Amino acid sequence: MERTEVKVESYRFIVHGRVQGVFYRKFVAQKLRALGIQGYVRNLPDGTVEVVARLSEDQLDAVLQTLKEGSPMSEVEDITVEVLDEDDLLYDGFEIRYE
């Protein structure tokens, strides 16, 4: 049986809406850890939330679904997605950043 190599890339998601102060980061971190995804989530000064994650293309739909669902009190209005050039970023698990 031939083994196909799974391509893993770094993605950056910017989540717009009511996503700060509603346990959104905690929700995302728990869900993405359960999926075995590495990266981080953090609040940005403009009220959005940034998620940077290393994942394979077949995990992308699950991640987007998680980001759209959000925590019970959040309201996601839009998500922008970009593939990062830094393809060799390494993370130790999935963390919430507080900077």
ChimeraX commands (.cxc) that place a marker at each C-alpha (Angstrom):
marker #1 position 0.00,0.00,0.00 radius 0.5
marker #1 position 1.36,3.40,-0.99 radius 0.5
marker #1 position 1.64,6.00,1.73 radius 0.5
marker #1 position 0.66,9.53,0.85 radius 0.5
marker #1 position 2.29,12.33,2.75 radius 0.5
marker #1 position -0.07,14.67,4.55 radius 0.5
marker #1 position 0.78,18.31,3.99 radius 0.5
marker #1 position 0.75,20.37,7.18 radius 0.5
marker #1 position 0.68,24.16,7.04 radius 0.5
marker #1 position 0.43,27.07,9.43 radius 0.5
marker #1 position -2.81,29.02,9.23 radius 0.5
marker #1 position -3.81,32.35,10.76 radius 0.5
marker #1 position -7.48,32.96,11.47 radius 0.5
marker #1 position -8.88,36.34,12.55 radius 0.5
marker #1 position -12.29,35.97,14.17 radius 0.5
marker #1 position -14.62,38.99,14.16 radius 0.5
marker #1 position -17.73,39.49,16.29 radius 0.5
marker #1 position -18.46,39.24,20.00 radius 0.5
marker #1 position -15.49,37.03,20.81 radius 0.5
marker #1 position -13.76,38.72,23.75 radius 0.5
marker #1 position -14.93,38.37,27.33 radius 0.5
marker #1 position -17.20,35.42,26.46 radius 0.5
marker #1 position -14.82,32.45,27.07 radius 0.5
marker #1 position -14.17,32.18,23.33 radius 0.5
marker #1 position -10.41,31.55,23.69 radius 0.5
marker #1 position -10.98,28.84,26.30 radius 0.5
marker #1 position -13.59,27.14,24.10 radius 0.5
marker #1 position -11.32,27.19,21.04 radius 0.5
marker #1 position -8.28,25.96,22.98 radius 0.5
marker #1 position -10.19,23.01,24.46 radius 0.5
marker #1 position -11.67,21.97,21.10 radius 0.5
marker #1 position -8.43,22.29,19.13 radius 0.5
marker #1 position -6.43,20.44,21.79 radius 0.5
marker #1 position -8.96,17.60,21.49 radius 0.5
marker #1 position -8.31,17.54,17.74 radius 0.5
marker #1 position -4.55,17.29,18.38 radius 0.5
marker #1 position -3.85,20.65,16.74 radius 0.5
marker #1 position -0.89,22.77,17.78 radius 0.5
marker #1 position -0.85,26.55,17.97 radius 0.5
marker #1 position -2.32,29.39,20.01 radius 0.5
marker #1 position -5.28,31.71,20.43 radius 0.5
marker #1 position -5.14,35.30,21.69 radius 0.5
marker #1 position -7.17,38.50,21.89 radius 0.5
marker #1 position -6.12,41.38,19.66 radius 0.5
marker #1 position -6.45,45.06,20.65 radius 0.5
marker #1 position -9.12,45.72,17.99 radius 0.5
marker #1 position -11.58,43.29,19.63 radius 0.5
marker #1 position -10.90,40.37,17.32 radius 0.5
marker #1 position -9.35,37.02,18.22 radius 0.5
marker #1 position -6.31,35.57,16.44 radius 0.5
marker #1 position -5.84,31.82,16.08 radius 0.5
marker #1 position -2.59,30.45,14.66 radius 0.5
marker #1 position -2.54,26.72,14.09 radius 0.5
marker #1 position -0.53,23.97,12.39 radius 0.5
marker #1 position -2.89,21.62,10.67 radius 0.5
marker #1 position -3.42,19.45,7.64 radius 0.5
marker #1 position -5.87,20.36,4.90 radius 0.5
marker #1 position -8.28,17.65,6.05 radius 0.5
marker #1 position -8.45,19.28,9.51 radius 0.5
marker #1 position -9.32,22.72,8.11 radius 0.5
marker #1 position -13.09,22.18,7.98 radius 0.5
marker #1 position -13.20,20.96,11.60 radius 0.5
marker #1 position -11.20,23.99,12.76 radius 0.5
marker #1 position -13.39,26.43,10.84 radius 0.5
marker #1 position -16.52,24.78,12.25 radius 0.5
marker #1 position -15.12,25.14,15.79 radius 0.5
marker #1 position -14.25,28.81,15.22 radius 0.5
marker #1 position -17.72,29.53,13.79 radius 0.5
marker #1 position -19.50,27.69,16.62 radius 0.5
marker #1 position -17.64,29.49,19.38 radius 0.5
marker #1 position -18.56,29.54,23.04 radius 0.5
marker #1 position -22.26,29.77,24.04 radius 0.5
marker #1 position -22.07,33.53,24.67 radius 0.5
marker #1 position -20.00,34.43,21.60 radius 0.5
marker #1 position -21.32,35.65,18.26 radius 0.5
marker #1 position -18.97,35.06,15.34 radius 0.5
marker #1 position -19.63,37.43,12.44 radius 0.5
marker #1 position -16.70,36.72,10.12 radius 0.5
marker #1 position -13.45,34.74,9.91 radius 0.5
marker #1 position -10.52,35.64,7.70 radius 0.5
marker #1 position -8.04,32.89,6.85 radius 0.5
marker #1 position -4.51,33.04,5.53 radius 0.5
marker #1 position -1.75,30.49,5.07 radius 0.5
marker #1 position 1.44,31.66,6.76 radius 0.5
marker #1 position 4.80,31.52,5.04 radius 0.5
marker #1 position 6.43,30.34,8.25 radius 0.5
marker #1 position 5.79,26.71,7.44 radius 0.5
marker #1 position 8.20,25.46,10.09 radius 0.5
marker #1 position 6.56,27.03,13.15 radius 0.5
marker #1 position 6.58,24.61,16.06 radius 0.5
marker #1 position 4.22,24.74,19.00 radius 0.5
marker #1 position 4.05,22.70,22.15 radius 0.5
marker #1 position 0.36,21.85,22.22 radius 0.5
marker #1 position -2.33,24.50,21.89 radius 0.5
marker #1 position -2.18,27.45,24.27 radius 0.5
marker #1 position -4.06,30.57,25.23 radius 0.5
marker #1 position -1.80,33.61,25.01 radius 0.5
marker #1 position -2.41,36.59,27.25 radius 0.5
marker #1 position -0.12,39.23,25.76 radius 0.5
marker link #1:1,2 radius 0.2
marker link #1:2,3 radius 0.2
marker link #1:3,4 radius 0.2
marker link #1:4,5 radius 0.2
marker link #1:5,6 radius 0.2
marker link #1:6,7 radius 0.2
marker link #1:7,8 radius 0.2
marker link #1:8,9 radius 0.2
marker link #1:9,10 radius 0.2
marker link #1:10,11 radius 0.2
marker link #1:11,12 radius 0.2
marker link #1:12,13 radius 0.2
marker link #1:13,14 radius 0.2
marker link #1:14,15 radius 0.2
marker link #1:15,16 radius 0.2
marker link #1:16,17 radius 0.2
marker link #1:17,18 radius 0.2
marker link #1:18,19 radius 0.2
marker link #1:19,20 radius 0.2
marker link #1:20,21 radius 0.2
marker link #1:21,22 radius 0.2
marker link #1:22,23 radius 0.2
marker link #1:23,24 radius 0.2
marker link #1:24,25 radius 0.2
marker link #1:25,26 radius 0.2
marker link #1:26,27 radius 0.2
marker link #1:27,28 radius 0.2
marker link #1:28,29 radius 0.2
marker link #1:29,30 radius 0.2
marker link #1:30,31 radius 0.2
marker link #1:31,32 radius 0.2
marker link #1:32,33 radius 0.2
marker link #1:33,34 radius 0.2
marker link #1:34,35 radius 0.2
marker link #1:35,36 radius 0.2
marker link #1:36,37 radius 0.2
marker link #1:37,38 radius 0.2
marker link #1:38,39 radius 0.2
marker link #1:39,40 radius 0.2
marker link #1:40,41 radius 0.2
marker link #1:41,42 radius 0.2
marker link #1:42,43 radius 0.2
marker link #1:43,44 radius 0.2
marker link #1:44,45 radius 0.2
marker link #1:45,46 radius 0.2
marker link #1:46,47 radius 0.2
marker link #1:47,48 radius 0.2
marker link #1:48,49 radius 0.2
marker link #1:49,50 radius 0.2
marker link #1:50,51 radius 0.2
marker link #1:51,52 radius 0.2
marker link #1:52,53 radius 0.2
marker link #1:53,54 radius 0.2
marker link #1:54,55 radius 0.2
marker link #1:55,56 radius 0.2
marker link #1:56,57 radius 0.2
marker link #1:57,58 radius 0.2
marker link #1:58,59 radius 0.2
marker link #1:59,60 radius 0.2
marker link #1:60,61 radius 0.2
marker link #1:61,62 radius 0.2
marker link #1:62,63 radius 0.2
marker link #1:63,64 radius 0.2
marker link #1:64,65 radius 0.2
marker link #1:65,66 radius 0.2
marker link #1:66,67 radius 0.2
marker link #1:67,68 radius 0.2
marker link #1:68,69 radius 0.2
marker link #1:69,70 radius 0.2
marker link #1:70,71 radius 0.2
marker link #1:71,72 radius 0.2
marker link #1:72,73 radius 0.2
marker link #1:73,74 radius 0.2
marker link #1:74,75 radius 0.2
marker link #1:75,76 radius 0.2
marker link #1:76,77 radius 0.2
marker link #1:77,78 radius 0.2
marker link #1:78,79 radius 0.2
marker link #1:79,80 radius 0.2
marker link #1:80,81 radius 0.2
marker link #1:81,82 radius 0.2
marker link #1:82,83 radius 0.2
marker link #1:83,84 radius 0.2
marker link #1:84,85 radius 0.2
marker link #1:85,86 radius 0.2
marker link #1:86,87 radius 0.2
marker link #1:87,88 radius 0.2
marker link #1:88,89 radius 0.2
marker link #1:89,90 radius 0.2
marker link #1:90,91 radius 0.2
marker link #1:91,92 radius 0.2
marker link #1:92,93 radius 0.2
marker link #1:93,94 radius 0.2
marker link #1:94,95 radius 0.2
marker link #1:95,96 radius 0.2
marker link #1:96,97 radius 0.2
marker link #1:97,98 radius 0.2
marker link #1:98,99 radius 0.2
view
